[in-house]
Amino acid sequence: MAEPFLGPDYLLPNESARRLYREYAANQPIFDYHCHLPVQEIADNRDFSTITQIWLGGDHYKWRAMRALGVDERLITGDAGDYEKFAAWAQAVPYTVRNPLYHWTHLELRRPFDVDEMLSPATAEPIYRACNERLRQPALRTHGLLRMMNVRVVCTTDDPADSLEHHERIRRSGAPCTVVPGFRADHALAVDDPDRLNAWLADLGERAGTEITDYDGMLAALAERHADFHAAGCRLSDHGLEALDAEPYTAREVEGTFRHAVQGQAADPEAARKYRSAVLYEMACLDAGAGWVQQFHLGAMRNTNRRGFEALGRDAGYDSIGDPPPARSMARFFDRLEQAGKLPKTILYNLDPAQNDLFAAMIGNFQGPDPQGRAVRGRMQFGTAWWFNDQIDGMTRQMDALSNCGLLSCFVGMVTDSRSFLSYPRHDYFRRLLCGILGDEIERGLLPADFELLGGIVADICYGNAERYFGIES
């Protein structure tokens, strides 16, 4: 007899898996240490008039699927009305089978909307009405959603030029969880795009109260904002890179590259790599001095479709998995920091699944105490399956590589990496998969039926490891 679709025991293939999930995973709070939730919407405790507003806006996963099905762009990112866009997504959903969107869509309708029907053209209108009716309830404003999902900590993604005013408002707002900024200075690396760099330098200088005219001035402004973020509760940085550069460079080379970019001259690839190597090292040293965690999201090839980029800008669904050769540069980068006593706690996220073992092995080269000499459990982390890998196969492969080359028990677990307040059921998805993997190996005699041991590891991966690792008070 076929199992019900996403029934109560989905991803839990046996009693051992179900016991691990029920007793050790299901009720753990969520520590969401990397996401792109709009900070102002948390500060405002925003309410949403329609499910389209909270569900489809900014979701490039859905946009890519709809484009693949030939849906007109007007119904994806254009000026169509909210119901038109929802109906277009409902038309697409039945044809997303075996894509993780098919599971995520129906899990997110179940919680928080209590909708068990399958989304399709036939059910679009009643589901739209039912969800909009639920959204009128105070419990489905942003604070209520975070409370309902048992979210304990949220780390957002913020530019050093951001004011942090919304984070200050959140602290005064009675939000049900701790919300802290994450420091992401990707614009500082853009010497190959002078217009982008110079616009950002103007914003950064205004925020730091200075005019940035040279490379040292930019580093000083970044250091000042780093301290401001620390005072606001930030304990982590993030970098979105195609590859982690660690080229040898001289101060004169780096200063010259910066000066030329400020004057409007784009750096050539070699000069850009040297410049990025220098800036990333300096920012890692800032993180080390402050006791922060540095994160590297590696392997994304951005804005591949020029026409799409020019029409819609960044983060519009035109990015892909890249294939940079990361091993030697990663080793050089971390070794230089280690030799200087400046290697902070680090999380590496890999977008190319063919390189999972490489990443899982690399972190083992640099475990040990932090720059303050304190013992750290899992100082170097192989981050959770990311973006195109954020599905059953990808998450399984990431945990298998980590288990084979390192220690799954030290893993800091799942993040949403999402702009949507409805993405938190993905944590439950991950937890069920984790329990299913361990439960299967218990049943096969590959792990002992020691539920106290394995259940404690499950609870740590779901929440406890992250709480200890980041040191952010909840």
Sequence and secondary structure as in RCSB ss.txt:
>XXXX:A:sequence
MAEPFLGPDYLLPNESARRLYREYAANQPIFDYHCHLPVQEIADNRDFSTITQIWLGGDHYKWRAMRALGVDERL
ITGDAGDYEKFAAWAQAVPYTVRNPLYHWTHLELRRPFDVDEMLSPATAEPIYRACNERLRQPALRTHGLLRMMN
VRVVCTTDDPADSLEHHERIRRSGAPCTVVPGFRADHALAVDDPDRLNAWLADLGERAGTEITDYDGMLAALAER
HADFHAAGCRLSDHGLEALDAEPYTAREVEGTFRHAVQGQAADPEAARKYRSAVLYEMACLDAGAGWVQQFHLGA
MRNTNRRGFEALGRDAGYDSIGDPPPARSMARFFDRLEQAGKLPKTILYNLDPAQNDLFAAMIGNFQGPDPQGRA
VRGRMQFGTAWWFNDQIDGMTRQMDALSNCGLLSCFVGMVTDSRSFLSYPRHDYFRRLLCGILGDEIERGLLPAD
FELLGGIVADICYGNAERYFGIES
>XXXX:A:secstr
    TT TTTT  SHHHHHHIIIIITT  EEE S    HHHHHTT   SSHHHHHTTT HHHHHHHHHTT  GGG
TTSS  HHHHHHHHHHHGGGGTTSHHHHHHHHHHHTTT   S  STTTHHHHHHHHHHHHTSGGGSHHHHHHHTT
EEEEE  B TTS  HHHHHHHHTT SSEEE  EE GGGG TT HHHHHHHHHHHHHHHTS   SHHHHHHHHHHH
HHHHHHTT  EEEEEESS       HHHHHHHHHHHHTT    HHHHHHHHHHHHHHHHHHHHHHT EEEEEE E
E    HHHHHHH SSSS  EE     HHHHHHHHHHHHHTT   EEEEEES GGGHHHHHHHHHTT S  TTS  
 TTSEEE    GGG SHHHHHHHHHHHHHHS GGG        S TT THHHHHHHHHHHHHHHHHHHTTSS   
HHHHHHHHHIIIIIHHHHHH    
